[in-house]
Amino acid sequence: MNSLDDTALDKAFDNVSFDHPVTEHDRRVMKQLWKEYIKNKKASPTDVENAGKDV
């Protein structure tokens, strides 16, 4: 899955443990970061498995 809606992200963040409660600002920032990460992700599972190996 390469895209997540806000509801799915909120559910994921509800299950994350931090040293302090997650604020609405924290949620907005984490959503932006996650969405940018997924949008720009280019590595396939094979690329990750072979990272650092001479293949």
CHARMM internal coordinates of N, CA and C (Angstrom, degrees):
IC EDIT
DIST 1 N 1 CA 1.4510
DIST 1 CA 1 C 1.5227
ANGL 1 N 1 CA 1 C 108.46
DIST 1 C 2 N 1.3166
ANGL 1 CA 1 C 2 N 118.32
DIHE 1 N 1 CA 1 C 2 N 122.56
DIST 2 N 2 CA 1.4487
ANGL 1 C 2 N 2 CA 121.73
DIHE 1 CA 1 C 2 N 2 CA -178.24
DIST 2 CA 2 C 1.5102
ANGL 2 N 2 CA 2 C 113.96
DIHE 1 C 2 N 2 CA 2 C -108.61
DIST 2 C 3 N 1.3114
ANGL 2 CA 2 C 3 N 117.54
DIHE 2 N 2 CA 2 C 3 N 2.66
DIST 3 N 3 CA 1.4484
ANGL 2 C 3 N 3 CA 118.98
DIHE 2 CA 2 C 3 N 3 CA 175.00
DIST 3 CA 3 C 1.5175
ANGL 3 N 3 CA 3 C 109.04
DIHE 2 C 3 N 3 CA 3 C -140.71
DIST 3 C 4 N 1.2998
ANGL 3 CA 3 C 4 N 114.94
DIHE 3 N 3 CA 3 C 4 N 143.58
DIST 4 N 4 CA 1.4530
ANGL 3 C 4 N 4 CA 121.01
DIHE 3 CA 3 C 4 N 4 CA 179.22
DIST 4 CA 4 C 1.5165
ANGL 4 N 4 CA 4 C 108.20
DIHE 3 C 4 N 4 CA 4 C -130.30
DIST 4 C 5 N 1.3149
ANGL 4 CA 4 C 5 N 115.93
DIHE 4 N 4 CA 4 C 5 N 141.23
DIST 5 N 5 CA 1.4537
ANGL 4 C 5 N 5 CA 118.45
DIHE 4 CA 4 C 5 N 5 CA 175.10
DIST 5 CA 5 C 1.5284
ANGL 5 N 5 CA 5 C 109.34
DIHE 4 C 5 N 5 CA 5 C -86.27
DIST 5 C 6 N 1.3279
ANGL 5 CA 5 C 6 N 115.93
DIHE 5 N 5 CA 5 C 6 N 169.92
DIST 6 N 6 CA 1.4607
ANGL 5 C 6 N 6 CA 120.23
DIHE 5 CA 5 C 6 N 6 CA -176.88
DIST 6 CA 6 C 1.5235
ANGL 6 N 6 CA 6 C 112.52
DIHE 5 C 6 N 6 CA 6 C -61.06
DIST 6 C 7 N 1.3277
ANGL 6 CA 6 C 7 N 117.37
DIHE 6 N 6 CA 6 C 7 N -35.53
DIST 7 N 7 CA 1.4592
ANGL 6 C 7 N 7 CA 120.45
DIHE 6 CA 6 C 7 N 7 CA -179.47
DIST 7 CA 7 C 1.5263
ANGL 7 N 7 CA 7 C 110.93
DIHE 6 C 7 N 7 CA 7 C -63.99
DIST 7 C 8 N 1.3252
ANGL 7 CA 7 C 8 N 116.52
DIHE 7 N 7 CA 7 C 8 N -43.65
DIST 8 N 8 CA 1.4689
ANGL 7 C 8 N 8 CA 120.31
DIHE 7 CA 7 C 8 N 8 CA 178.96
DIST 8 CA 8 C 1.5268
ANGL 8 N 8 CA 8 C 110.69
DIHE 7 C 8 N 8 CA 8 C -64.75
DIST 8 C 9 N 1.3213
ANGL 8 CA 8 C 9 N 116.23
DIHE 8 N 8 CA 8 C 9 N -40.46
DIST 9 N 9 CA 1.4668
ANGL 8 C 9 N 9 CA 119.13
DIHE 8 CA 8 C 9 N 9 CA 178.48
DIST 9 CA 9 C 1.5217
ANGL 9 N 9 CA 9 C 110.90
DIHE 8 C 9 N 9 CA 9 C -65.85
DIST 9 C 10 N 1.3406
ANGL 9 CA 9 C 10 N 117.41
DIHE 9 N 9 CA 9 C 10 N -41.58
DIST 10 N 10 CA 1.4676
ANGL 9 C 10 N 10 CA 120.04
DIHE 9 CA 9 C 10 N 10 CA 178.27
DIST 10 CA 10 C 1.5211
ANGL 10 N 10 CA 10 C 111.01
DIHE 9 C 10 N 10 CA 10 C -60.17
DIST 10 C 11 N 1.3308
ANGL 10 CA 10 C 11 N 117.04
DIHE 10 N 10 CA 10 C 11 N -42.19
DIST 11 N 11 CA 1.4600
ANGL 10 C 11 N 11 CA 120.06
DIHE 10 CA 10 C 11 N 11 CA 178.42
DIST 11 CA 11 C 1.5219
ANGL 11 N 11 CA 11 C 110.54
DIHE 10 C 11 N 11 CA 11 C -62.50
DIST 11 C 12 N 1.3221
ANGL 11 CA 11 C 12 N 116.81
DIHE 11 N 11 CA 11 C 12 N -40.69
DIST 12 N 12 CA 1.4633
ANGL 11 C 12 N 12 CA 120.28
DIHE 11 CA 11 C 12 N 12 CA 178.74
DIST 12 CA 12 C 1.5267
ANGL 12 N 12 CA 12 C 110.66
DIHE 11 C 12 N 12 CA 12 C -64.42
DIST 12 C 13 N 1.3281
ANGL 12 CA 12 C 13 N 117.16
DIHE 12 N 12 CA 12 C 13 N -43.37
DIST 13 N 13 CA 1.4602
ANGL 12 C 13 N 13 CA 120.56
DIHE 12 CA 12 C 13 N 13 CA -178.62
DIST 13 CA 13 C 1.5241
ANGL 13 N 13 CA 13 C 111.30
DIHE 12 C 13 N 13 CA 13 C -68.95
DIST 13 C 14 N 1.3284
ANGL 13 CA 13 C 14 N 117.44
DIHE 13 N 13 CA 13 C 14 N -27.49
DIST 14 N 14 CA 1.4694
ANGL 13 C 14 N 14 CA 120.38
DIHE 13 CA 13 C 14 N 14 CA 176.52
DIST 14 CA 14 C 1.5197
ANGL 14 N 14 CA 14 C 110.91
DIHE 13 C 14 N 14 CA 14 C -64.55
DIST 14 C 15 N 1.3243
ANGL 14 CA 14 C 15 N 116.74
DIHE 14 N 14 CA 14 C 15 N -24.79
DIST 15 N 15 CA 1.4640
ANGL 14 C 15 N 15 CA 121.35
DIHE 14 CA 14 C 15 N 15 CA -176.98
DIST 15 CA 15 C 1.5238
ANGL 15 N 15 CA 15 C 113.11
DIHE 14 C 15 N 15 CA 15 C -99.44
DIST 15 C 16 N 1.3222
ANGL 15 CA 15 C 16 N 117.10
DIHE 15 N 15 CA 15 C 16 N 8.06
DIST 16 N 16 CA 1.4581
ANGL 15 C 16 N 16 CA 121.72
DIHE 15 CA 15 C 16 N 16 CA -179.86
DIST 16 CA 16 C 1.5241
ANGL 16 N 16 CA 16 C 108.42
DIHE 15 C 16 N 16 CA 16 C -96.12
DIST 16 C 17 N 1.3199
ANGL 16 CA 16 C 17 N 116.20
DIHE 16 N 16 CA 16 C 17 N 137.13
DIST 17 N 17 CA 1.4566
ANGL 16 C 17 N 17 CA 121.52
DIHE 16 CA 16 C 17 N 17 CA -179.05
DIST 17 CA 17 C 1.5282
ANGL 17 N 17 CA 17 C 110.05
DIHE 16 C 17 N 17 CA 17 C -100.20
DIST 17 C 18 N 1.3186
ANGL 17 CA 17 C 18 N 115.88
DIHE 17 N 17 CA 17 C 18 N 126.17
DIST 18 N 18 CA 1.4519
ANGL 17 C 18 N 18 CA 122.32
DIHE 17 CA 17 C 18 N 18 CA 176.69
DIST 18 CA 18 C 1.5179
ANGL 18 N 18 CA 18 C 108.71
DIHE 17 C 18 N 18 CA 18 C -126.40
DIST 18 C 19 N 1.3198
ANGL 18 CA 18 C 19 N 116.38
DIHE 18 N 18 CA 18 C 19 N 171.41
DIST 19 N 19 CA 1.4667
ANGL 18 C 19 N 19 CA 120.91
DIHE 18 CA 18 C 19 N 19 CA 177.39
DIST 19 CA 19 C 1.5235
ANGL 19 N 19 CA 19 C 112.10
DIHE 18 C 19 N 19 CA 19 C -74.80
DIST 19 C 20 N 1.3303
ANGL 19 CA 19 C 20 N 116.14
DIHE 19 N 19 CA 19 C 20 N -10.76
DIST 20 N 20 CA 1.4653
ANGL 19 C 20 N 20 CA 120.93
DIHE 19 CA 19 C 20 N 20 CA -179.70
DIST 20 CA 20 C 1.5237
ANGL 20 N 20 CA 20 C 108.55
DIHE 19 C 20 N 20 CA 20 C -145.01
DIST 20 C 21 N 1.3163
ANGL 20 CA 20 C 21 N 117.05
DIHE 20 N 20 CA 20 C 21 N 161.90
DIST 21 N 21 CA 1.4701
ANGL 20 C 21 N 21 CA 118.97
DIHE 20 CA 20 C 21 N 21 CA 178.77
DIST 21 CA 21 C 1.5334
ANGL 21 N 21 CA 21 C 111.14
DIHE 20 C 21 N 21 CA 21 C -62.27
DIST 21 C 22 N 1.3226
ANGL 21 CA 21 C 22 N 116.18
DIHE 21 N 21 CA 21 C 22 N 147.39
DIST 22 N 22 CA 1.4617
ANGL 21 C 22 N 22 CA 121.79
DIHE 21 CA 21 C 22 N 22 CA 178.56
DIST 22 CA 22 C 1.5241
ANGL 22 N 22 CA 22 C 107.91
DIHE 21 C 22 N 22 CA 22 C -80.02
DIST 22 C 23 N 1.3264
ANGL 22 CA 22 C 23 N 116.51
DIHE 22 N 22 CA 22 C 23 N 119.74
DIST 23 N 23 CA 1.4591
ANGL 22 C 23 N 23 CA 121.67
DIHE 22 CA 22 C 23 N 23 CA 179.50
DIST 23 CA 23 C 1.5269
ANGL 23 N 23 CA 23 C 110.00
DIHE 22 C 23 N 23 CA 23 C -86.10
DIST 23 C 24 N 1.3137
ANGL 23 CA 23 C 24 N 115.96
DIHE 23 N 23 CA 23 C 24 N 169.82
DIST 24 N 24 CA 1.4691
ANGL 23 C 24 N 24 CA 119.69
DIHE 23 CA 23 C 24 N 24 CA 176.49
DIST 24 CA 24 C 1.5238
ANGL 24 N 24 CA 24 C 110.40
DIHE 23 C 24 N 24 CA 24 C -62.30
DIST 24 C 25 N 1.3268
ANGL 24 CA 24 C 25 N 116.67
DIHE 24 N 24 CA 24 C 25 N -36.19
DIST 25 N 25 CA 1.4640
ANGL 24 C 25 N 25 CA 120.31
DIHE 24 CA 24 C 25 N 25 CA 176.98
DIST 25 CA 25 C 1.5261
ANGL 25 N 25 CA 25 C 110.25
DIHE 24 C 25 N 25 CA 25 C -63.11
DIST 25 C 26 N 1.3305
ANGL 25 CA 25 C 26 N 116.93
DIHE 25 N 25 CA 25 C 26 N -44.49
DIST 26 N 26 CA 1.4679
ANGL 25 C 26 N 26 CA 121.29
DIHE 25 CA 25 C 26 N 26 CA 177.35
DIST 26 CA 26 C 1.5253
ANGL 26 N 26 CA 26 C 110.28
DIHE 25 C 26 N 26 CA 26 C -57.01
DIST 26 C 27 N 1.3295
ANGL 26 CA 26 C 27 N 116.50
DIHE 26 N 26 CA 26 C 27 N -45.23
DIST 27 N 27 CA 1.4703
ANGL 26 C 27 N 27 CA 121.32
DIHE 26 CA 26 C 27 N 27 CA -179.18
DIST 27 CA 27 C 1.5272
ANGL 27 N 27 CA 27 C 111.20
DIHE 26 C 27 N 27 CA 27 C -60.87
DIST 27 C 28 N 1.3311
ANGL 27 CA 27 C 28 N 116.13
DIHE 27 N 27 CA 27 C 28 N -44.72
DIST 28 N 28 CA 1.4776
ANGL 27 C 28 N 28 CA 119.45
DIHE 27 CA 27 C 28 N 28 CA -179.94
DIST 28 CA 28 C 1.5205
ANGL 28 N 28 CA 28 C 110.57
DIHE 27 C 28 N 28 CA 28 C -61.34
DIST 28 C 29 N 1.3296
ANGL 28 CA 28 C 29 N 116.33
DIHE 28 N 28 CA 28 C 29 N -44.59
DIST 29 N 29 CA 1.4708
ANGL 28 C 29 N 29 CA 120.76
DIHE 28 CA 28 C 29 N 29 CA -178.54
DIST 29 CA 29 C 1.5340
ANGL 29 N 29 CA 29 C 110.12
DIHE 28 C 29 N 29 CA 29 C -65.50
DIST 29 C 30 N 1.3331
ANGL 29 CA 29 C 30 N 117.04
DIHE 29 N 29 CA 29 C 30 N -45.87
DIST 30 N 30 CA 1.4682
ANGL 29 C 30 N 30 CA 119.99
DIHE 29 CA 29 C 30 N 30 CA -179.32
DIST 30 CA 30 C 1.5311
ANGL 30 N 30 CA 30 C 111.00
DIHE 29 C 30 N 30 CA 30 C -63.53
DIST 30 C 31 N 1.3316
ANGL 30 CA 30 C 31 N 117.74
DIHE 30 N 30 CA 30 C 31 N -38.89
DIST 31 N 31 CA 1.4688
ANGL 30 C 31 N 31 CA 120.83
DIHE 30 CA 30 C 31 N 31 CA 178.07
DIST 31 CA 31 C 1.5214
ANGL 31 N 31 CA 31 C 110.54
DIHE 30 C 31 N 31 CA 31 C -62.84
DIST 31 C 32 N 1.3336
ANGL 31 CA 31 C 32 N 116.12
DIHE 31 N 31 CA 31 C 32 N -45.78
DIST 32 N 32 CA 1.4650
ANGL 31 C 32 N 32 CA 119.60
DIHE 31 CA 31 C 32 N 32 CA 179.17
DIST 32 CA 32 C 1.5214
ANGL 32 N 32 CA 32 C 111.20
DIHE 31 C 32 N 32 CA 32 C -60.91
DIST 32 C 33 N 1.3260
ANGL 32 CA 32 C 33 N 116.65
DIHE 32 N 32 CA 32 C 33 N -45.32
DIST 33 N 33 CA 1.4647
ANGL 32 C 33 N 33 CA 120.24
DIHE 32 CA 32 C 33 N 33 CA 179.76
DIST 33 CA 33 C 1.5196
ANGL 33 N 33 CA 33 C 111.40
DIHE 32 C 33 N 33 CA 33 C -62.18
DIST 33 C 34 N 1.3336
ANGL 33 CA 33 C 34 N 116.77
DIHE 33 N 33 CA 33 C 34 N -46.58
DIST 34 N 34 CA 1.4610
ANGL 33 C 34 N 34 CA 120.63
DIHE 33 CA 33 C 34 N 34 CA -177.71
DIST 34 CA 34 C 1.5278
ANGL 34 N 34 CA 34 C 110.86
DIHE 33 C 34 N 34 CA 34 C -63.96
DIST 34 C 35 N 1.3293
ANGL 34 CA 34 C 35 N 116.95
DIHE 34 N 34 CA 34 C 35 N -44.44
DIST 35 N 35 CA 1.4610
ANGL 34 C 35 N 35 CA 120.32
DIHE 34 CA 34 C 35 N 35 CA -179.16
DIST 35 CA 35 C 1.5291
ANGL 35 N 35 CA 35 C 111.14
DIHE 34 C 35 N 35 CA 35 C -63.65
DIST 35 C 36 N 1.3307
ANGL 35 CA 35 C 36 N 117.82
DIHE 35 N 35 CA 35 C 36 N -40.16
DIST 36 N 36 CA 1.4660
ANGL 35 C 36 N 36 CA 120.81
DIHE 35 CA 35 C 36 N 36 CA 177.11
DIST 36 CA 36 C 1.5217
ANGL 36 N 36 CA 36 C 110.76
DIHE 35 C 36 N 36 CA 36 C -66.07
DIST 36 C 37 N 1.3200
ANGL 36 CA 36 C 37 N 116.78
DIHE 36 N 36 CA 36 C 37 N -40.97
DIST 37 N 37 CA 1.4615
ANGL 36 C 37 N 37 CA 120.68
DIHE 36 CA 36 C 37 N 37 CA 178.26
DIST 37 CA 37 C 1.5281
ANGL 37 N 37 CA 37 C 110.55
DIHE 36 C 37 N 37 CA 37 C -59.17
DIST 37 C 38 N 1.3196
ANGL 37 CA 37 C 38 N 116.76
DIHE 37 N 37 CA 37 C 38 N -49.68
DIST 38 N 38 CA 1.4625
ANGL 37 C 38 N 38 CA 121.10
DIHE 37 CA 37 C 38 N 38 CA -178.73
DIST 38 CA 38 C 1.5257
ANGL 38 N 38 CA 38 C 110.55
DIHE 37 C 38 N 38 CA 38 C -64.36
DIST 38 C 39 N 1.3219
ANGL 38 CA 38 C 39 N 116.80
DIHE 38 N 38 CA 38 C 39 N -41.82
DIST 39 N 39 CA 1.4629
ANGL 38 C 39 N 39 CA 120.96
DIHE 38 CA 38 C 39 N 39 CA -179.05
DIST 39 CA 39 C 1.5303
ANGL 39 N 39 CA 39 C 111.24
DIHE 38 C 39 N 39 CA 39 C -61.68
DIST 39 C 40 N 1.3184
ANGL 39 CA 39 C 40 N 116.44
DIHE 39 N 39 CA 39 C 40 N -37.40
DIST 40 N 40 CA 1.4629
ANGL 39 C 40 N 40 CA 120.88
DIHE 39 CA 39 C 40 N 40 CA -175.02
DIST 40 CA 40 C 1.5190
ANGL 40 N 40 CA 40 C 113.96
DIHE 39 C 40 N 40 CA 40 C -97.46
DIST 40 C 41 N 1.3078
ANGL 40 CA 40 C 41 N 116.69
DIHE 40 N 40 CA 40 C 41 N -1.78
DIST 41 N 41 CA 1.4644
ANGL 40 C 41 N 41 CA 120.27
DIHE 40 CA 40 C 41 N 41 CA -178.29
DIST 41 CA 41 C 1.5254
ANGL 41 N 41 CA 41 C 109.75
DIHE 40 C 41 N 41 CA 41 C -66.86
DIST 41 C 42 N 1.3031
ANGL 41 CA 41 C 42 N 115.58
DIHE 41 N 41 CA 41 C 42 N 128.47
DIST 42 N 42 CA 1.4560
ANGL 41 C 42 N 42 CA 120.27
DIHE 41 CA 41 C 42 N 42 CA -177.71
DIST 42 CA 42 C 1.5210
ANGL 42 N 42 CA 42 C 112.50
DIHE 41 C 42 N 42 CA 42 C -122.00
DIST 42 C 43 N 1.3135
ANGL 42 CA 42 C 43 N 117.91
DIHE 42 N 42 CA 42 C 43 N -17.73
DIST 43 N 43 CA 1.4599
ANGL 42 C 43 N 43 CA 120.86
DIHE 42 CA 42 C 43 N 43 CA -175.87
DIST 43 CA 43 C 1.5181
ANGL 43 N 43 CA 43 C 110.90
DIHE 42 C 43 N 43 CA 43 C -75.89
DIST 43 C 44 N 1.3135
ANGL 43 CA 43 C 44 N 115.42
DIHE 43 N 43 CA 43 C 44 N 134.49
DIST 44 N 44 CA 1.4587
ANGL 43 C 44 N 44 CA 120.33
DIHE 43 CA 43 C 44 N 44 CA 174.55
DIST 44 CA 44 C 1.5246
ANGL 44 N 44 CA 44 C 107.80
DIHE 43 C 44 N 44 CA 44 C -87.86
DIST 44 C 45 N 1.3310
ANGL 44 CA 44 C 45 N 118.35
DIHE 44 N 44 CA 44 C 45 N 165.88
DIST 45 N 45 CA 1.4702
ANGL 44 C 45 N 45 CA 119.64
DIHE 44 CA 44 C 45 N 45 CA 176.47
DIST 45 CA 45 C 1.5258
ANGL 45 N 45 CA 45 C 112.58
DIHE 44 C 45 N 45 CA 45 C -55.35
DIST 45 C 46 N 1.3283
ANGL 45 CA 45 C 46 N 117.35
DIHE 45 N 45 CA 45 C 46 N -35.99
DIST 46 N 46 CA 1.4639
ANGL 45 C 46 N 46 CA 120.75
DIHE 45 CA 45 C 46 N 46 CA 178.98
DIST 46 CA 46 C 1.5148
ANGL 46 N 46 CA 46 C 110.47
DIHE 45 C 46 N 46 CA 46 C -65.05
DIST 46 C 47 N 1.3487
ANGL 46 CA 46 C 47 N 117.34
DIHE 46 N 46 CA 46 C 47 N -41.09
DIST 47 N 47 CA 1.4542
ANGL 46 C 47 N 47 CA 120.48
DIHE 46 CA 46 C 47 N 47 CA 178.46
DIST 47 CA 47 C 1.5214
ANGL 47 N 47 CA 47 C 110.65
DIHE 46 C 47 N 47 CA 47 C -61.09
DIST 47 C 48 N 1.3264
ANGL 47 CA 47 C 48 N 117.21
DIHE 47 N 47 CA 47 C 48 N -40.07
DIST 48 N 48 CA 1.4621
ANGL 47 C 48 N 48 CA 121.37
DIHE 47 CA 47 C 48 N 48 CA -179.70
DIST 48 CA 48 C 1.5194
ANGL 48 N 48 CA 48 C 109.91
DIHE 47 C 48 N 48 CA 48 C -67.87
DIST 48 C 49 N 1.3357
ANGL 48 CA 48 C 49 N 117.11
DIHE 48 N 48 CA 48 C 49 N -44.79
DIST 49 N 49 CA 1.4725
ANGL 48 C 49 N 49 CA 121.11
DIHE 48 CA 48 C 49 N 49 CA -179.71
DIST 49 CA 49 C 1.5202
ANGL 49 N 49 CA 49 C 111.39
DIHE 48 C 49 N 49 CA 49 C -60.84
DIST 49 C 50 N 1.3374
ANGL 49 CA 49 C 50 N 116.67
DIHE 49 N 49 CA 49 C 50 N -33.90
DIST 50 N 50 CA 1.4603
ANGL 49 C 50 N 50 CA 120.91
DIHE 49 CA 49 C 50 N 50 CA -175.93
DIST 50 CA 50 C 1.5314
ANGL 50 N 50 CA 50 C 112.74
DIHE 49 C 50 N 50 CA 50 C -96.67
DIST 50 C 51 N 1.3232
ANGL 50 CA 50 C 51 N 118.11
DIHE 50 N 50 CA 50 C 51 N 6.98
DIST 51 N 51 CA 1.4577
ANGL 50 C 51 N 51 CA 120.65
DIHE 50 CA 50 C 51 N 51 CA -178.78
DIST 51 CA 51 C 1.5222
ANGL 51 N 51 CA 51 C 110.07
DIHE 50 C 51 N 51 CA 51 C -58.25
DIST 51 C 52 N 1.3218
ANGL 51 CA 51 C 52 N 116.08
DIHE 51 N 51 CA 51 C 52 N 130.99
DIST 52 N 52 CA 1.4457
ANGL 51 C 52 N 52 CA 121.48
DIHE 51 CA 51 C 52 N 52 CA 178.07
DIST 52 CA 52 C 1.5128
ANGL 52 N 52 CA 52 C 114.37
DIHE 51 C 52 N 52 CA 52 C 83.16
DIST 52 C 53 N 1.3115
ANGL 52 CA 52 C 53 N 117.80
DIHE 52 N 52 CA 52 C 53 N -3.75
DIST 53 N 53 CA 1.4644
ANGL 52 C 53 N 53 CA 120.84
DIHE 52 CA 52 C 53 N 53 CA 179.41
DIST 53 CA 53 C 1.5266
ANGL 53 N 53 CA 53 C 109.66
DIHE 52 C 53 N 53 CA 53 C -101.79
DIST 53 C 54 N 1.2869
ANGL 53 CA 53 C 54 N 115.91
DIHE 53 N 53 CA 53 C 54 N 149.25
DIST 54 N 54 CA 1.4611
ANGL 53 C 54 N 54 CA 120.54
DIHE 53 CA 53 C 54 N 54 CA 174.58
DIST 54 CA 54 C 1.5184
ANGL 54 N 54 CA 54 C 108.26
DIHE 53 C 54 N 54 CA 54 C -87.95
DIST 54 C 55 N 1.3201
ANGL 54 CA 54 C 55 N 116.76
DIHE 54 N 54 CA 54 C 55 N 97.05
DIST 55 N 55 CA 1.4732
ANGL 54 C 55 N 55 CA 120.67
DIHE 54 CA 54 C 55 N 55 CA -179.85
DIST 55 CA 55 C 1.5070
ANGL 55 N 55 CA 55 C 110.99
DIHE 54 C 55 N 55 CA 55 C -113.90
END
COOR INIT
IC SEED 1 N 1 CA 1 C
IC BUILD
